[in-house]
Amino acid sequence: MFERASGSFLYDMTGTEYLDLQMWYSAANFGYGNRRLNTALKKQIDKLPQLACQYLHEEKILLAASIARLMENTFKEKGRVHFNVGGSAAVEDSIKVVRNHTSRSMVFAFMGGYHGRTLGASAITSSYRYRERFGHFADRACFIPYPYCFRCPYQKHKDSCDMFCLKQFERLFETEYYSFVNNKTGKSECGAFFIEAIQGTGGYIAPPAGYFKGLKKLLDRYNILLVDDEIQMGFYRTGKFWAIEHFDVTPDILVFGKAMTNGLNPLSGIWAKEKLISPTVFPPGSTHSTFSSNPLGTAVALESMKLIEESDFSVSVPRKGEYLMSRLNDMKRRYPEIGDVEGIGLAIRVEICQKDGYTPNKALTDAVAGLGLSGKLKSGGKKRGLILDVGGYYKNVFTLAPSLYITEKEMDLGMDLFEEALIKAIKAVS
C-alpha cells in the first residue's frame, strides 16, 4: 500500500522507497509530483474547474491548436483534434471515424496488440481473455502477426528474411478467395489497420526498419486507413513526440492519452486528417462524453505541451535510453536468462528466458517482479523496492518506462536493484 510519490519514487506506509521503472504504464512520463504540472491543476481548480464539454474554454482551444500544429509540422498534414476520457474511449472514437469514412466495420489489428477493454477496443485487442466473458464479438478484428523478430512467427531470421511477414500480409490481397479484397473493384473488406508503432502490453516490441513504410504503401493501395495508437508511446517516451516518427510514416488517425496530463487527469484524444474529421463529414455529436475536454485536464495537458517545447527530450531521452541499454546488455552477457534486450529511447524491453536464452521463463520473471515489490532489496545501502511491469506474449518481458527525468544515479540504482533481484530469483527458481 503506497502513501506518497515523488520524482521516480513511490513510498509505502512504512516509508520504504521504491524506484519505479514503469511510471504507471508510461502515464507519468514527467515524474510523480511534477511541481509545474501540479501547479497548473491547482490554478485551474480555482479558475474554471468544471464546464460542460459542449462549451468552449481557452485551454481546450489552445491545446487542440497546439496538437494540430504539431501534427502539421511533423507530418505535413492538416487535421483536427477531438478529446475524450481515457485511452479506450479515444480508441472508440477512432473506430467511429473509420466506420463513418469507409462504411466498413471490419479492421485489421496485430497479434499481441492492446487497445483497451471497452467492447469496441476489446474487439481489436488480440487477447481472447478480455472478451471471453462477454459473448460473441461480431466485429472482432482480423489479427495479423506482428513483426516480432526475436520470436518470429514464421521462424525466419531478421538478417535474411527479406521482410517475409510483410509479404505474407500482402499475399492476402492477391485473390478474392483470400477474402479481404474484391480485385474487380479494388475494395477491401477492412476499413483500417490499427497498430501500435511499438507494442506496449505485447512487450515493447519494435518492428524492423522499413516494415511500416511498406505496410502503409499497401494499405493506401486499397484505401485502408492506418490508425496509430500512441496512448503508451506518445509524448517522448521513445525520444520523439510520437513513436511512429521513427518509421517515416504518416498515420491517417492517431490516438493519444496517458502522459498528456502526466496521469493527473484521464484526458485522451484523437487526431485525424481533415478529410476524415472535418465538421462536414463528422459533424458535432458524432461522438460525445460528459467529461471530455474538461478544464482540469486541458489545463494540465496544455502545460505539458509547453513543458515539452522548453525541454531537450529529443536529446536526453535517447541518451538515457542508451545508458540503460548498455547496463542491461552488460547483464545480458553475464546472465543467459536475459534472452533479449531492445529499446527505443526510454521504452526498453528485457525478455527473461531459460538458460538457453530463448525459451520463455515466466516463473523467473514473476520471481524478479515479486522481489522488487517486496521492498526488501538492499542495493544502495538501505532497504528498497523496485517497481517493474511485466508484459509480453508469454508474460516474461519486463517493459521499462522510467521517468523522462530519471537521473544517471537513479538509473544505476535501478540496474543494481534489478541485478540483485535477478540473482536472488535465479537461486529461488532453480
C-alpha positions as CSV (number, residue, x, y, z in Angstrom):
1,M,0.0,0.0,0.0
2,F,1.6,3.2,-1.2
3,E,1.3,6.5,0.6
4,R,3.1,9.1,-1.4
5,A,5.2,9.7,-4.5
6,S,8.0,12.0,-5.7
7,G,10.0,12.1,-8.9
8,S,10.9,8.5,-9.8
9,F,9.9,7.0,-6.4
10,L,6.9,5.6,-4.6
11,Y,6.8,5.3,-0.8
12,D,4.8,2.7,1.2
13,M,3.2,3.4,4.5
14,T,6.4,2.3,6.4
15,G,8.5,4.9,4.4
16,T,10.2,2.3,2.2
17,E,11.4,3.8,-1.1
18,Y,10.5,2.1,-4.4
19,L,12.2,3.1,-7.6
20,D,9.6,3.0,-10.3
21,L,10.8,1.8,-13.7
22,Q,7.3,1.7,-15.3
23,M,5.7,5.0,-14.2
24,W,2.1,3.9,-14.2
25,Y,2.4,2.3,-17.6
26,S,4.0,5.4,-19.1
27,A,1.3,7.7,-17.8
28,A,3.6,9.7,-15.6
29,N,6.4,10.5,-18.1
30,F,7.3,13.7,-16.3
31,G,7.7,12.2,-12.9
32,Y,5.5,11.9,-9.8
33,G,4.6,15.2,-8.2
34,N,5.8,17.4,-11.1
35,R,5.5,20.8,-9.5
36,R,4.9,22.6,-12.7
37,L,2.0,20.4,-13.8
38,N,0.6,20.1,-10.3
39,T,0.5,23.9,-10.1
40,A,-1.4,24.1,-13.4
41,L,-4.0,21.8,-12.0
42,K,-4.4,23.7,-8.7
43,K,-4.7,27.1,-10.6
44,Q,-7.4,25.7,-12.8
45,I,-9.4,24.4,-9.8
46,D,-9.7,28.0,-8.6
47,K,-10.3,29.4,-12.0
48,L,-12.7,27.2,-14.0
49,P,-12.8,23.7,-12.5
50,Q,-15.9,22.4,-14.4
51,L,-17.6,23.1,-17.7
52,A,-19.9,21.1,-19.9
53,C,-17.9,19.8,-22.8
54,Q,-20.1,21.4,-25.5
55,Y,-18.9,24.8,-24.4
56,L,-15.6,26.4,-25.2
57,H,-12.8,27.4,-22.8
58,E,-9.4,28.8,-23.6
59,E,-7.3,25.8,-22.6
60,K,-9.3,23.5,-24.8
61,I,-8.8,25.7,-27.9
62,L,-5.1,26.3,-27.2
63,L,-4.4,22.6,-26.5
64,A,-6.2,21.4,-29.7
65,A,-4.4,24.0,-31.7
66,S,-1.1,23.0,-30.2
67,I,-1.5,19.4,-31.1
68,A,-2.9,20.2,-34.6
69,R,0.1,22.5,-35.3
70,L,2.5,19.8,-34.0
71,M,1.0,17.2,-36.4
72,E,1.1,19.6,-39.3
73,N,4.7,20.4,-38.7
74,T,5.6,16.8,-38.2
75,F,3.6,15.1,-40.9
76,K,2.8,18.0,-43.3
77,E,-0.8,17.1,-43.0
78,K,-3.8,19.3,-41.8
79,G,-6.1,17.7,-39.3
80,R,-8.3,18.2,-36.3
81,V,-8.4,17.0,-32.7
82,H,-11.2,15.5,-30.7
83,F,-10.9,14.9,-26.9
84,N,-12.3,12.2,-24.7
85,V,-11.7,10.5,-21.4
86,G,-9.2,7.6,-21.2
87,G,-7.5,5.6,-23.9
88,S,-10.3,3.1,-24.6
89,A,-12.8,5.9,-25.2
90,A,-10.4,7.6,-27.7
91,V,-9.9,4.3,-29.5
92,E,-13.7,4.0,-29.7
93,D,-13.8,7.5,-31.3
94,S,-11.2,6.4,-33.8
95,I,-13.3,3.4,-34.7
96,K,-16.3,5.7,-35.3
97,V,-14.2,7.9,-37.6
98,V,-13.1,4.8,-39.6
99,R,-16.6,3.5,-39.9
100,N,-18.0,6.9,-40.9
101,H,-15.4,7.4,-43.6
102,T,-15.2,3.8,-45.0
103,S,-18.7,2.4,-44.3
104,R,-16.8,-0.7,-43.2
105,S,-16.9,-2.3,-39.7
106,M,-14.1,-4.9,-40.2
107,V,-10.5,-3.9,-39.5
108,F,-7.0,-5.4,-39.2
109,A,-5.1,-5.4,-36.0
110,F,-1.9,-7.0,-34.8
111,M,-1.5,-10.2,-32.7
112,G,0.0,-9.0,-29.4
113,G,-1.8,-5.6,-29.7
114,Y,-3.6,-4.0,-26.8
115,H,-6.1,-1.1,-27.4
116,G,-8.3,-1.2,-24.3
117,R,-11.2,-3.0,-22.6
118,T,-14.4,-1.3,-23.7
119,L,-16.3,-3.5,-26.1
120,G,-15.1,-1.8,-29.2
121,A,-11.5,-1.7,-28.0
122,S,-11.6,-5.3,-26.8
123,A,-12.7,-6.3,-30.3
124,I,-9.4,-5.1,-31.8
125,T,-7.3,-6.3,-28.9
126,S,-5.8,-9.7,-29.6
127,S,-6.2,-11.3,-26.1
128,Y,-9.3,-13.5,-26.1
129,R,-9.4,-13.5,-22.3
130,Y,-10.6,-9.9,-22.4
131,R,-13.6,-11.0,-24.5
132,E,-14.3,-14.4,-23.1
133,R,-16.9,-13.4,-20.6
134,F,-18.9,-11.2,-22.9
135,G,-20.2,-13.4,-25.7
136,H,-19.7,-13.2,-29.4
137,F,-17.9,-10.2,-30.9
138,A,-19.2,-9.9,-34.5
139,D,-16.8,-7.1,-35.3
140,R,-13.6,-8.7,-34.0
141,A,-10.5,-7.6,-35.9
142,C,-8.7,-9.8,-38.4
143,F,-5.4,-10.3,-36.4
144,I,-2.1,-10.3,-38.3
145,P,1.2,-11.4,-36.9
146,Y,3.3,-8.6,-35.6
147,P,7.0,-8.4,-36.9
148,Y,8.3,-9.8,-33.6
149,C,11.8,-10.6,-34.8
150,F,13.1,-12.2,-31.6
151,R,10.3,-14.7,-31.8
152,C,9.4,-14.6,-35.5
153,P,6.0,-16.3,-36.1
154,Y,7.4,-17.6,-39.4
155,Q,10.6,-19.0,-37.9
156,K,12.7,-16.6,-40.0
157,H,15.8,-14.7,-39.1
158,K,15.8,-10.9,-39.1
159,D,19.0,-10.6,-41.2
160,S,17.8,-12.8,-44.0
161,C,14.0,-12.8,-44.0
162,D,13.6,-10.0,-46.6
163,M,10.5,-8.8,-44.7
164,F,8.8,-12.2,-45.1
165,C,6.0,-11.2,-42.7
166,L,5.0,-8.1,-44.7
167,K,5.0,-10.2,-47.9
168,Q,2.7,-12.7,-46.2
169,F,0.2,-9.9,-45.4
170,E,0.4,-8.7,-49.0
171,R,-0.5,-12.1,-50.3
172,L,-3.9,-11.7,-48.6
173,F,-4.8,-9.3,-51.4
174,E,-3.7,-11.4,-54.3
175,T,-7.0,-13.1,-54.9
176,E,-10.6,-12.6,-53.8
177,Y,-10.6,-16.1,-52.4
178,Y,-8.3,-14.9,-49.6
179,S,-11.5,-13.0,-48.6
180,F,-10.2,-9.5,-47.9
181,V,-10.4,-7.8,-51.3
182,N,-12.5,-7.7,-54.5
183,N,-10.0,-7.5,-57.2
184,K,-12.6,-6.3,-59.7
185,T,-13.4,-3.1,-57.6
186,G,-10.1,-2.9,-55.7
187,K,-12.0,-2.5,-52.5
188,S,-11.0,-4.2,-49.2
189,E,-13.4,-5.6,-46.7
190,C,-11.4,-4.0,-43.9
191,G,-11.5,-0.2,-43.4
192,A,-8.4,0.3,-41.3
193,F,-5.4,-1.3,-39.7
194,F,-5.0,-0.5,-36.0
195,I,-1.4,-0.5,-34.9
196,E,0.9,0.3,-32.1
197,A,4.1,1.7,-33.6
198,I,5.8,-0.1,-30.7
199,Q,3.7,-2.7,-29.0
200,G,3.1,-1.9,-25.3
201,T,1.5,-4.7,-23.4
202,G,2.8,-7.1,-26.0
203,G,6.3,-6.5,-24.7
204,Y,7.7,-3.2,-26.1
205,I,8.4,-4.7,-29.5
206,A,9.6,-2.5,-32.3
207,P,9.3,-3.6,-36.0
208,P,12.3,-3.8,-38.3
209,A,13.2,-0.7,-40.4
210,G,11.0,-0.4,-43.4
211,Y,8.2,-2.5,-42.2
212,F,5.6,0.2,-41.5
213,K,6.6,2.1,-44.7
214,G,5.9,-1.0,-46.8
215,L,2.7,-1.6,-44.8
216,K,1.4,1.9,-45.4
217,K,2.1,1.7,-49.1
218,L,0.0,-1.5,-49.3
219,L,-2.8,0.0,-47.2
220,D,-3.0,3.1,-49.4
221,R,-3.4,0.9,-52.5
222,Y,-6.7,-0.4,-51.1
223,N,-7.8,2.8,-49.3
224,I,-7.4,1.2,-45.9
225,L,-6.7,3.7,-43.1
226,L,-3.8,3.5,-40.8
227,V,-4.7,4.2,-37.1
228,D,-1.7,4.6,-34.8
229,D,-2.4,4.0,-31.1
230,E,0.2,6.2,-29.3
231,I,-1.5,6.0,-25.9
232,Q,1.5,4.4,-24.2
233,M,4.3,5.5,-26.5
234,G,3.5,9.2,-27.2
235,F,4.9,12.3,-25.5
236,Y,8.6,11.5,-26.0
237,R,8.6,8.0,-24.4
238,T,10.8,6.9,-27.4
239,G,12.8,10.2,-27.8
240,K,10.3,11.6,-30.4
241,F,6.9,13.1,-29.7
242,W,5.3,10.1,-31.4
243,A,6.8,6.6,-31.8
244,I,5.6,6.4,-35.4
245,E,8.1,9.2,-36.3
246,H,10.9,6.7,-36.1
247,F,9.4,4.8,-39.1
248,D,8.8,7.6,-41.7
249,V,5.1,7.0,-41.9
250,T,2.1,9.4,-41.7
251,P,-0.9,7.9,-39.9
252,D,-4.4,8.7,-41.0
253,I,-5.6,8.8,-37.4
254,L,-3.5,9.0,-34.3
255,V,-4.8,8.1,-30.8
256,F,-3.2,9.6,-27.6
257,G,-3.7,9.9,-23.9
258,K,-1.9,8.9,-20.7
259,A,1.2,11.1,-20.3
260,M,-0.6,14.1,-21.9
261,T,-1.7,15.0,-18.4
262,N,1.1,13.1,-16.6
263,G,-1.7,10.9,-15.1
264,L,-3.3,13.8,-13.2
265,N,-6.5,13.7,-15.3
266,P,-7.9,11.0,-17.6
267,L,-7.8,13.1,-20.7
268,S,-7.3,11.4,-24.1
269,G,-8.0,12.2,-27.7
270,I,-7.6,11.6,-31.4
271,W,-6.1,13.5,-34.3
272,A,-7.4,12.7,-37.7
273,K,-6.8,14.1,-41.2
274,E,-9.1,16.9,-42.2
275,K,-10.9,14.8,-44.8
276,L,-11.9,12.3,-42.1
277,I,-12.9,14.5,-39.2
278,S,-14.0,18.0,-40.5
279,P,-17.5,19.0,-39.4
280,T,-18.8,18.5,-42.9
281,V,-18.1,14.8,-42.8
282,F,-18.0,14.1,-39.0
283,P,-20.5,16.6,-37.6
284,P,-20.8,17.6,-33.9
285,G,-22.5,15.0,-31.8
286,S,-21.0,12.1,-33.8
287,T,-19.3,11.1,-30.6
288,H,-19.6,12.6,-27.1
289,S,-18.5,12.2,-23.5
290,T,-19.6,14.2,-20.4
291,F,-16.1,14.8,-19.2
292,S,-14.2,15.1,-22.4
293,S,-12.1,18.2,-22.8
294,N,-12.7,19.0,-19.1
295,P,-10.9,22.2,-18.0
296,L,-8.7,20.5,-15.4
297,G,-7.4,18.0,-17.9
298,T,-6.9,20.5,-20.7
299,A,-5.1,23.0,-18.4
300,V,-2.6,20.3,-17.3
301,A,-2.2,19.0,-20.9
302,L,-1.6,22.5,-22.2
303,E,1.1,23.0,-19.6
304,S,2.6,19.6,-20.6
305,M,2.9,20.8,-24.2
306,K,4.6,24.0,-23.0
307,L,7.0,21.9,-20.8
308,I,7.9,19.7,-23.8
309,E,8.6,22.6,-26.0
310,E,11.0,24.0,-23.5
311,S,12.8,20.7,-22.8
312,D,15.5,18.7,-24.6
313,F,13.8,15.3,-24.6
314,S,14.8,14.7,-28.2
315,V,18.4,14.6,-27.0
316,S,18.1,13.5,-23.4
317,V,15.7,10.6,-23.8
318,P,17.8,8.7,-26.4
319,R,21.0,9.3,-24.4
320,K,19.4,7.9,-21.2
321,G,18.0,5.0,-23.1
322,E,21.4,4.2,-24.5
323,Y,22.9,4.3,-21.0
324,L,20.2,1.9,-19.6
325,M,20.6,-0.4,-22.6
326,S,24.4,-0.5,-22.0
327,R,23.8,-1.6,-18.4
328,L,21.3,-4.2,-19.4
329,N,23.4,-5.6,-22.3
330,D,26.3,-6.0,-19.9
331,M,24.0,-8.1,-17.7
332,K,22.8,-10.0,-20.7
333,R,26.4,-11.1,-21.4
334,R,26.7,-12.3,-17.8
335,Y,23.2,-13.9,-17.3
336,P,22.0,-16.3,-20.0
337,E,18.5,-15.9,-18.6
338,I,18.3,-12.5,-20.2
339,G,17.3,-13.5,-23.7
340,D,16.7,-10.2,-25.4
341,V,17.3,-6.5,-24.7
342,E,15.9,-3.9,-27.1
343,G,14.6,-0.4,-26.9
344,I,14.0,2.9,-28.5
345,G,14.5,5.9,-26.2
346,L,13.2,5.1,-22.7
347,A,10.9,2.3,-23.9
348,I,13.0,-0.8,-23.2
349,R,12.3,-4.5,-23.2
350,V,14.1,-7.2,-21.2
351,E,13.0,-10.7,-22.1
352,I,13.6,-13.3,-19.4
353,C,14.2,-16.9,-20.6
354,Q,15.5,-20.2,-19.6
355,K,19.3,-20.7,-19.6
356,D,19.1,-21.4,-23.4
357,G,18.4,-17.7,-23.8
358,Y,15.2,-18.3,-25.8
359,T,12.5,-20.4,-24.0
360,P,10.2,-18.1,-22.1
361,N,10.6,-18.2,-18.3
362,K,7.5,-16.7,-16.7
363,A,8.4,-18.2,-13.3
364,L,11.7,-16.4,-13.1
365,T,10.0,-13.1,-14.4
366,D,7.4,-13.3,-11.7
367,A,10.0,-14.0,-9.0
368,V,12.1,-11.0,-10.0
369,A,9.0,-8.7,-10.0
370,G,7.9,-10.1,-6.7
371,L,11.2,-9.5,-5.1
372,G,11.1,-5.9,-6.3
373,L,7.7,-5.4,-4.9
374,S,8.7,-6.9,-1.5
375,G,10.6,-3.8,-0.7
376,K,13.4,-5.8,0.8
377,L,16.2,-5.3,-1.7
378,K,19.4,-3.9,-0.2
379,S,21.4,-2.4,-3.1
380,G,22.2,1.3,-2.5
381,G,22.9,0.8,1.2
382,K,19.3,0.6,2.6
383,K,16.1,-1.5,2.2
384,R,14.4,-0.6,-1.0
385,G,11.9,-1.8,-3.6
386,L,11.7,-1.8,-7.4
387,I,8.5,-1.4,-9.4
388,L,8.6,-3.4,-12.7
389,D,5.9,-4.0,-15.2
390,V,5.6,-7.5,-16.8
391,G,4.3,-7.8,-20.4
392,G,5.0,-9.9,-23.5
393,Y,3.2,-12.7,-25.2
394,Y,4.4,-15.2,-22.6
395,K,4.4,-12.7,-19.6
396,N,8.2,-13.0,-19.5
397,V,9.1,-9.4,-20.5
398,F,10.0,-6.5,-18.3
399,T,8.8,-3.4,-20.1
400,L,10.8,-0.5,-18.7
401,A,9.3,3.0,-18.9
402,P,11.1,5.2,-16.4
403,S,10.5,8.9,-15.9
404,L,11.9,11.0,-18.7
405,Y,13.7,13.0,-15.9
406,I,15.4,9.9,-14.4
407,T,19.0,10.7,-13.5
408,E,22.1,8.6,-14.1
409,K,22.4,7.9,-10.4
410,E,18.8,6.7,-10.3
411,M,19.4,4.5,-13.4
412,D,22.5,3.0,-11.7
413,L,20.4,2.3,-8.6
414,G,17.7,0.7,-10.8
415,M,20.1,-1.6,-12.5
416,D,21.7,-2.6,-9.2
417,L,18.3,-3.4,-7.7
418,F,17.3,-5.3,-10.8
419,E,20.5,-7.4,-10.8
420,E,20.1,-8.1,-7.1
421,A,16.5,-9.3,-7.7
422,L,17.6,-11.3,-10.7
423,I,20.4,-13.1,-8.8
424,K,18.0,-14.0,-5.9
425,A,15.3,-15.1,-8.2
426,I,17.6,-17.4,-10.2
427,K,18.6,-19.1,-7.0
428,A,15.0,-19.3,-5.8
429,V,13.6,-20.7,-9.0
430,S,16.4,-23.1,-10.0
